[in-house]
Amino acid sequence: AALLGAILLSLLSLPVPPNYTAVYDVSLVLLAFPLLLWLGASSTPIRPIAAVCSWLGEISYAVYVLHMPMILAIGMLHTPRNPLWQLVVIAAAAYFATRFFDRPVRRWLVAWLGVAHDARPVRRMSGIS
């Protein structure tokens, strides 16, 4: 599974000729992304990698929310467009947003609404298909 995932990820980094972008995009949506999702969901990472995966999952929503504003802000600063530097800046901003905004707001909302917060995955109820 790891080899297949590595092959898929390396294929995603290859340049695509302009006249094949539509076929490439459809292939990604219908084949590559579901396969990557299945590989990720069906694998169990070793302990050091599991910690990194857990941290990435924790900051993923903040990365989703912040990546474009951060890329635009970095571009406005007229800094070199180094993707690794951008990744580090976005990950750091996402961590701080999660740590100092998202978690406290979530705790406050749970207390204010008086609901129990359970972050465990929902289990399928027996007898319901």
MARBA-3410 file (N, C-alpha, C, O; in Angstrom, 1 decimal):
129
0.8,-1.2,0.0,0.0,0.0,0.0,0.9,1.3,0.0,0.5,2.2,-0.7 ~ 2.0,1.2,0.7,2.8,2.4,0.8,3.5,2.7,-0.6,3.6,3.8,-1.0 ~ 3.9,1.6,-1.3,4.5,1.8,-2.6,3.5,2.3,-3.6,3.8,3.2,-4.3 ~ 2.2,1.8,-3.5,1.2,2.3,-4.4,0.9,3.8,-4.1,0.8,4.6,-5.1 ~ 0.9,4.2,-2.8,0.7,5.6,-2.5,1.8,6.5,-3.0,1.6,7.6,-3.5
3.1,6.0,-2.8,4.2,6.7,-3.3,4.2,6.9,-4.8,4.5,8.0,-5.3 ~ 3.8,5.9,-5.5,3.7,6.0,-7.0,2.6,7.0,-7.4,2.9,7.8,-8.3 ~ 1.5,6.9,-6.7,0.4,7.9,-7.0,0.8,9.3,-6.7,0.6,10.2,-7.6 ~ 1.5,9.5,-5.6,1.9,10.9,-5.3,3.0,11.4,-6.3,3.0,12.5,-6.6 ~ 3.9,10.5,-6.7,4.9,10.9,-7.7,4.2,11.2,-9.0,4.7,12.1,-9.7
3.2,10.5,-9.4,2.5,10.8,-10.7,1.8,12.1,-10.6,1.7,12.8,-11.6 ~ 1.3,12.5,-9.4,0.7,13.8,-9.3,1.6,15.0,-9.5,1.2,16.1,-9.9 ~ 2.9,14.7,-9.4,3.9,15.8,-9.5,4.4,16.0,-10.9,5.1,16.9,-11.2 ~ 4.0,15.1,-11.8,4.5,15.2,-13.2,3.7,16.3,-14.0,2.6,16.6,-13.7 ~ 4.4,17.0,-14.9,3.8,18.1,-15.6,2.8,17.5,-16.6,3.0,16.4,-17.1
1.7,18.2,-16.9,0.6,17.7,-17.7,0.6,18.6,-19.0,0.5,19.8,-18.8 ~ 0.6,18.0,-20.2,0.5,18.9,-21.4,-0.8,19.6,-21.4,-1.8,19.1,-21.0 ~ -0.8,20.9,-21.8,-2.1,21.7,-21.8,-3.3,21.0,-22.5,-4.4,21.2,-22.0 ~ -3.1,20.3,-23.5,-4.3,19.7,-24.2,-4.8,18.5,-23.5,-5.8,17.9,-24.0 ~ -4.2,18.0,-22.4,-4.6,16.9,-21.6,-5.1,17.2,-20.2,-5.4,16.3,-19.4
-5.3,18.5,-19.9,-5.6,18.9,-18.6,-7.0,18.4,-18.2,-7.2,18.0,-17.0 ~ -8.0,18.4,-19.1,-9.3,17.9,-18.8,-9.3,16.4,-18.4,-9.9,16.0,-17.4 ~ -8.6,15.6,-19.2,-8.5,14.2,-19.0,-7.8,13.9,-17.6,-8.2,13.1,-16.9 ~ -6.7,14.7,-17.4,-6.0,14.6,-16.2,-6.8,14.9,-15.0,-6.8,14.2,-14.0 ~ -7.6,16.0,-15.0,-8.4,16.4,-13.9,-9.5,15.4,-13.6,-9.7,15.0,-12.4
-10.1,14.9,-14.6,-11.2,13.9,-14.4,-10.6,12.6,-13.9,-11.2,11.9,-13.0 ~ -9.4,12.2,-14.4,-8.7,11.0,-13.9,-8.4,11.1,-12.4,-8.5,10.2,-11.6 ~ -8.0,12.3,-12.0,-7.6,12.6,-10.6,-8.9,12.4,-9.7,-8.9,11.7,-8.7 ~ -10.0,13.1,-10.1,-11.2,13.1,-9.3,-11.8,11.7,-9.3,-12.3,11.3,-8.2 ~ -11.8,10.9,-10.4,-12.5,9.7,-10.4,-11.6,8.5,-10.0,-12.1,7.5,-9.5
-10.3,8.6,-10.1,-9.4,7.4,-9.9,-8.4,7.7,-8.8,-8.4,7.0,-7.7 ~ -7.6,8.7,-9.0,-6.4,8.9,-8.1,-6.8,9.3,-6.7,-6.4,8.7,-5.7 ~ -7.7,10.3,-6.5,-8.1,10.8,-5.2,-8.8,9.7,-4.4,-8.6,9.5,-3.2 ~ -9.8,9.0,-5.0,-10.5,8.0,-4.2,-9.5,6.9,-3.8,-9.6,6.3,-2.7 ~ -8.5,6.5,-4.7,-7.6,5.5,-4.3,-6.7,6.0,-3.2,-6.4,5.2,-2.3
-6.2,7.2,-3.3,-5.4,7.8,-2.2,-6.2,7.8,-0.9,-5.7,7.5,0.2 ~ -7.4,8.2,-0.9,-8.3,8.2,0.3,-8.5,6.8,0.8,-8.4,6.6,2.0 ~ -8.7,5.8,0.0,-8.8,4.5,0.4,-7.5,4.0,1.1,-7.5,3.3,2.1 ~ -6.4,4.3,0.4,-5.1,3.9,1.0,-4.9,4.5,2.4,-4.4,3.8,3.3 ~ -5.2,5.8,2.5,-5.0,6.4,3.8,-5.9,5.9,4.9,-5.5,5.7,6.0
-7.2,5.6,4.5,-8.2,5.1,5.5,-7.9,3.7,5.9,-8.3,3.3,7.0 ~ -7.3,2.9,5.0,-7.1,1.5,5.3,-5.8,1.1,5.9,-5.5,0.0,6.2 ~ -4.9,2.1,6.1,-3.6,1.8,6.6,-3.4,2.3,8.0,-4.2,3.2,8.5 ~ -2.5,1.7,8.7,-2.2,2.0,10.1,-0.7,2.5,10.1,0.1,1.6,10.0 ~ -0.5,3.7,10.4,0.9,4.2,10.3,1.7,3.8,11.6,1.1,3.5,12.6
3.0,3.7,11.5,3.8,3.4,12.6,3.8,4.6,13.6,3.4,5.7,13.2 ~ 4.2,4.4,14.8,4.1,5.4,15.9,4.6,6.8,15.5,3.8,7.8,15.6 ~ 5.9,7.0,15.0,6.3,8.4,14.7,5.5,9.0,13.6,5.2,10.2,13.7 ~ 5.1,8.2,12.6,4.3,8.8,11.5,2.9,9.0,12.0,2.2,10.0,11.5 ~ 2.4,8.2,12.9,1.0,8.4,13.4,0.9,9.7,14.1,-0.1,10.4,14.1
2.0,10.1,14.9,2.0,11.4,15.6,1.9,12.6,14.6,1.2,13.5,14.8 ~ 2.7,12.5,13.5,2.6,13.5,12.5,1.3,13.6,11.8,0.7,14.6,11.6 ~ 0.7,12.4,11.5,-0.6,12.3,10.9,-1.7,12.9,11.8,-2.6,13.6,11.3 ~ -1.6,12.6,13.1,-2.5,13.2,14.0,-2.4,14.7,14.1,-3.5,15.4,14.1 ~ -1.2,15.2,14.1,-1.0,16.7,14.1,-1.5,17.3,12.8,-2.2,18.4,12.9
-1.3,16.7,11.7,-1.8,17.2,10.4,-3.3,17.2,10.4,-3.9,18.2,9.9 ~ -3.9,16.2,10.9,-5.3,16.1,11.0,-5.9,17.2,11.9,-7.0,17.7,11.6 ~ -5.2,17.5,13.0,-5.7,18.5,13.9,-5.7,19.9,13.3,-6.5,20.7,13.6 ~ -4.7,20.2,12.5,-4.6,21.5,11.9,-5.2,21.6,10.5,-5.1,22.7,9.9 ~ -5.7,20.5,10.0,-6.2,20.5,8.6,-7.3,21.5,8.3,-7.2,22.1,7.2
-8.2,21.8,9.2,-9.2,22.8,8.9,-8.6,24.2,8.8,-9.0,24.9,7.9 ~ -7.7,24.5,9.7,-7.1,25.8,9.7,-6.2,25.9,8.4,-6.2,27.0,7.9 ~ -5.6,24.9,8.0,-4.8,25.0,6.7,-5.8,25.3,5.6,-5.5,26.1,4.7 ~ -6.9,24.6,5.6,-7.9,24.8,4.5,-8.4,26.3,4.5,-8.5,26.9,3.4 ~ -8.7,26.8,5.7,-9.2,28.2,5.8,-8.1,29.2,5.5,-8.4,30.2,4.8
-6.9,28.9,5.9,-5.8,30.0,5.8,-4.9,29.9,4.6,-4.2,30.9,4.4 ~ -4.9,28.8,3.9,-3.9,28.7,2.9,-3.9,29.8,1.8,-2.8,30.3,1.5 ~ -5.1,30.1,1.3,-5.1,31.1,0.2,-4.8,32.5,0.8,-4.0,33.2,0.2 ~ -5.4,33.0,1.9,-4.9,34.3,2.4,-3.4,34.3,2.7,-2.8,35.4,2.5 ~ -2.9,33.3,3.2,-1.5,33.2,3.5,-0.6,33.3,2.3,0.4,34.0,2.2
-1.0,32.5,1.3,-0.3,32.6,0.0,-0.3,34.0,-0.6,0.7,34.5,-1.1 ~ -1.5,34.6,-0.6,-1.6,36.0,-1.1,-0.8,36.9,-0.3,-0.1,37.8,-0.8 ~ -0.8,36.8,1.0,0.0,37.7,1.9,1.5,37.5,1.7,2.2,38.5,1.6 ~ 1.9,36.3,1.5,3.3,36.0,1.2,3.7,36.6,-0.1,4.8,37.2,-0.3 ~ 2.8,36.5,-1.1,3.1,37.1,-2.4,3.2,38.6,-2.3,3.9,39.3,-3.1
2.3,39.3,-1.5,2.4,40.7,-1.3,3.6,41.2,-0.7,4.0,42.4,-0.8 ~ 4.3,40.4,0.1,5.5,40.8,0.8,6.7,40.8,-0.2,7.8,41.1,0.2 ~ 6.5,40.3,-1.4,7.6,40.3,-2.4,8.7,39.4,-2.0,9.9,39.8,-2.2 ~ 8.4,38.3,-1.3,9.4,37.4,-0.9,9.6,36.3,-2.0,8.7,36.2,-2.8 ~ 10.7,35.6,-2.0,10.9,34.6,-3.0,9.8,33.5,-2.8,9.4,33.2,-1.7
9.3,33.0,-3.9,8.2,32.0,-3.8,8.7,30.6,-3.6,8.7,29.8,-4.6 ~ 9.2,30.4,-2.5,9.7,29.0,-2.1,8.6,28.2,-1.5,8.1,28.5,-0.4 ~ 8.1,27.2,-2.2,7.0,26.4,-1.7,7.2,25.8,-0.3,6.3,25.7,0.5 ~ 8.4,25.4,0.0,8.7,24.8,1.3,8.6,25.9,2.4,8.0,25.6,3.4 ~ 9.0,27.1,2.1,8.9,28.2,3.1,7.4,28.5,3.3,7.0,28.7,4.4
6.6,28.5,2.2,5.2,28.8,2.3,4.5,27.7,3.1,3.6,28.0,3.9 ~ 4.9,26.4,2.9,4.3,25.3,3.6,4.6,25.5,5.1,3.7,25.3,5.9 ~ 5.8,25.8,5.5,6.2,26.0,6.9,5.4,27.2,7.5,4.9,27.1,8.6 ~ 5.3,28.3,6.8,4.5,29.5,7.3,3.0,29.1,7.5,2.4,29.5,8.5 ~ 2.5,28.4,6.5,1.0,28.1,6.5,0.8,27.1,7.7,-0.2,27.2,8.4
1.7,26.1,7.8,1.5,25.1,8.9,1.6,25.8,10.3,0.9,25.5,11.2 ~ 2.6,26.7,10.4,2.7,27.4,11.7,1.5,28.3,12.0,1.0,28.3,13.1 ~ 1.0,29.0,11.0,-0.2,29.8,11.2,-1.4,29.0,11.5,-2.2,29.3,12.4 ~ -1.5,27.8,10.9,-2.6,26.9,11.1,-2.5,26.3,12.5,-3.6,26.2,13.2 ~ -1.3,26.0,13.0,-1.2,25.5,14.3,-1.6,26.5,15.4,-2.4,26.2,16.3
-1.1,27.8,15.2,-1.5,28.8,16.1,-3.0,29.2,16.1,-3.6,29.4,17.1 ~ -3.6,29.1,14.9,-5.0,29.4,14.8,-5.8,28.3,15.5,-6.8,28.5,16.2 ~ -5.4,27.0,15.3,-6.0,25.9,16.0,-5.9,26.0,17.5,-6.8,25.8,18.2 ~ -4.7,26.2,17.9,-4.3,26.2,19.4,-5.0,27.4,20.1,-5.5,27.2,21.2 ~ -4.9,28.6,19.5,-5.3,29.8,20.3,-6.7,30.4,19.9,-7.2,31.3,20.5
-7.3,29.8,18.8,-8.6,30.3,18.4,-9.6,29.2,18.3,-10.6,29.2,19.0 ~ -9.4,28.2,17.5,-10.4,27.1,17.3,-10.7,26.3,18.5,-11.9,26.2,18.8 ~ -9.7,25.8,19.2,-10.0,25.0,20.4,-10.7,25.8,21.5,-11.7,25.4,22.0 ~ -10.2,27.1,21.8,-10.9,27.8,22.9,-12.4,28.2,22.4,-13.3,28.1,23.3 ~ -12.6,28.5,21.2,-13.9,28.8,20.7,-14.8,27.6,20.8,-16.0,27.7,21.2
-14.3,26.5,20.4,-15.0,25.2,20.5,-15.4,24.9,21.9,-16.6,24.5,22.2 ~ -14.5,25.0,22.8,-14.8,24.7,24.2,-15.8,25.7,24.7,-16.7,25.3,25.4 ~ -15.7,27.0,24.4,-16.7,27.9,24.8,-18.1,27.6,24.3,-19.1,27.7,25.0 ~ -18.2,27.3,23.0,-19.5,26.9,22.4,-20.1,25.7,23.0,-21.3,25.7,23.2 ~ -19.3,24.7,23.3,-19.8,23.5,23.9,-20.3,23.8,25.3,-21.4,23.3,25.6
-19.6,24.6,26.0,-20.1,25.0,27.4,-21.3,25.9,27.3,-22.3,25.7,28.0 ~ -21.3,26.8,26.4,-22.5,27.7,26.2,-23.7,27.0,25.8,-24.8,27.3,26.2 ~ -23.6,26.1,24.8,-24.7,25.3,24.3,-25.1,24.2,25.2,-26.3,23.7,25.1 ~ -24.2,23.8,26.1,-24.6,22.8,27.1,-24.7,21.4,26.4,-25.5,20.6,26.9 ~ -23.9,21.2,25.4,-23.9,19.9,24.7,-22.6,19.1,25.1,-21.6,19.7,25.3
-22.7,17.8,25.1,-21.5,17.0,25.3,-20.8,17.0,24.0,-21.3,16.7,22.9 ~ -19.5,17.2,24.1,-18.6,17.1,22.9,-17.9,15.8,22.8,-17.2,15.5,23.7 ~ -18.1,15.1,21.8,-17.5,13.8,21.6,-16.9,13.8,20.2,-17.5,13.8,19.2 ~ -15.5,13.7,20.2,-14.8,13.8,18.9,-14.6,12.4,18.3,-13.9,12.3,17.3 ~ -15.1,11.4,18.9,-14.9,10.0,18.4,-15.7,9.9,17.1,-16.8,10.5,17.0
-15.3,9.0,16.2,-16.1,8.8,15.0,-17.4,8.2,15.3,-17.6,7.4,16.3 ~ -18.4,8.5,14.5,-19.8,8.0,14.7,-19.8,6.5,14.2,-19.3,6.2,13.1 ~ -20.3,5.7,15.1,-20.4,4.3,14.7,-21.8,4.0,14.1,-22.8,4.6,14.5 ~ -21.8,3.1,13.1,-23.0,2.8,12.5,-23.9,2.0,13.4,-23.5,1.0,14.1 ~ -25.2,2.4,13.6,-26.1,1.7,14.5,-26.5,0.4,13.9,-26.7,0.3,12.7
-26.7,-0.6,14.8,-27.1,-1.9,14.3,-28.5,-1.8,13.8,-29.4,-1.2,14.4 ~ -28.8,-2.5,12.7,-30.1,-2.6,12.1,-30.4,-1.5,11.1,-31.5,-1.5,10.5 ~ -29.5,-0.5,11.0,-29.7,0.6,10.1,-28.7,0.4,8.9,-27.5,0.3,9.2 ~ -29.1,0.4,7.7,-28.2,0.2,6.6,-27.7,1.5,6.1,-26.9,1.6,5.2
END
